[in-house]
Amino acid sequence: MLIAICALPAVFDWYDEAKKHRDVAEAKELAATVPSRPESLEGVLVAQLTADEINRGQYIRAMAKVAARDDERHPLAVPPETGAADV
């Protein structure tokens, strides 16, 4: 009886560790089965590239079009220089 009482903490500790490892494994398995959705066009292109749906050349051309469209919609405005005026 005394041996059983002394062994209980070790058994419960082993059970807690096993449960923790099982929970981590289940979380990893769930994360692997639930596909994450890309939140941007660039993310979609990267997902297609990594899934071999498009090749490297198609990716580069698509990103060039994205950059050109972004430049049209939001052109880079360079602020005027500030500082001392030429004397």
C-alpha positions as CSV (number, residue, x, y, z in Angstrom):
1,M,0.0,0.0,0.0
2,L,2.8,2.4,0.9
3,I,4.5,1.7,-2.4
4,A,1.3,2.4,-4.3
5,I,0.9,5.8,-2.5
6,C,4.6,6.7,-3.2
7,A,4.2,5.8,-6.9
8,L,1.1,7.9,-7.4
9,P,2.9,11.3,-8.0
10,A,5.1,9.6,-10.6
11,V,2.1,8.1,-12.4
12,F,0.2,11.4,-12.4
13,D,3.3,13.3,-13.7
14,W,3.7,10.7,-16.5
15,Y,0.0,11.0,-17.4
16,D,0.2,14.8,-17.5
17,E,3.3,14.7,-19.8
18,A,1.6,12.2,-22.1
19,K,-1.5,14.3,-22.3
20,K,0.5,17.4,-23.0
21,H,2.3,15.7,-25.9
22,R,-0.9,14.3,-27.2
23,D,-2.5,17.8,-27.1
24,V,0.4,19.3,-29.0
25,A,0.3,16.6,-31.6
26,E,-3.4,17.1,-32.1
27,A,-2.9,20.9,-32.4
28,K,-0.2,20.4,-35.1
29,E,-2.4,17.9,-36.9
30,L,-5.3,20.3,-36.9
31,A,-3.1,23.2,-38.1
32,A,-1.9,21.0,-41.0
33,T,-5.4,20.1,-42.1
34,V,-6.9,23.6,-42.0
35,P,-5.5,25.6,-44.9
36,S,-4.7,29.3,-44.1
37,R,-6.2,31.8,-46.5
38,P,-3.9,34.3,-48.0
39,E,-5.0,37.9,-47.2
40,S,-3.5,39.6,-50.2
41,L,-2.9,39.2,-53.9
42,E,0.8,38.7,-53.1
43,G,-0.1,36.0,-50.7
44,V,-2.2,34.2,-53.2
45,L,0.6,34.3,-55.7
46,V,3.1,32.9,-53.2
47,A,0.6,30.1,-52.3
48,Q,0.2,29.3,-56.0
49,L,4.0,29.3,-56.5
50,T,4.6,27.0,-53.6
51,A,1.8,24.6,-54.7
52,D,3.4,24.5,-58.2
53,E,0.2,26.0,-59.8
54,I,2.4,28.6,-61.4
55,N,6.0,28.7,-62.3
56,R,8.7,31.2,-61.4
57,G,8.3,33.2,-64.6
58,Q,4.6,33.5,-64.2
59,Y,5.1,34.6,-60.6
60,I,7.6,37.3,-61.5
61,R,5.3,38.7,-64.3
62,A,2.3,38.7,-62.0
63,M,4.3,40.6,-59.3
64,A,5.5,43.1,-61.9
65,K,1.8,43.7,-62.9
66,V,0.9,44.1,-59.2
67,A,3.7,46.6,-58.7
68,A,2.7,48.6,-61.8
69,R,-0.9,48.7,-60.7
70,D,0.1,49.8,-57.2
71,D,2.3,52.6,-58.8
72,E,-0.7,53.8,-60.8
73,R,-3.1,53.8,-57.8
74,H,-0.6,55.1,-55.2
75,P,2.2,57.0,-56.9
76,L,5.3,57.7,-54.8
77,A,5.2,61.4,-53.8
78,V,8.6,62.7,-52.9
79,P,8.4,65.5,-50.4
80,P,10.1,68.8,-51.2
81,E,13.5,69.2,-49.7
82,T,13.6,71.2,-46.4
83,G,16.5,73.0,-45.0
84,A,18.6,76.1,-45.5
85,A,18.0,77.9,-48.7
86,D,21.0,78.5,-51.0
87,V,22.4,82.0,-50.5
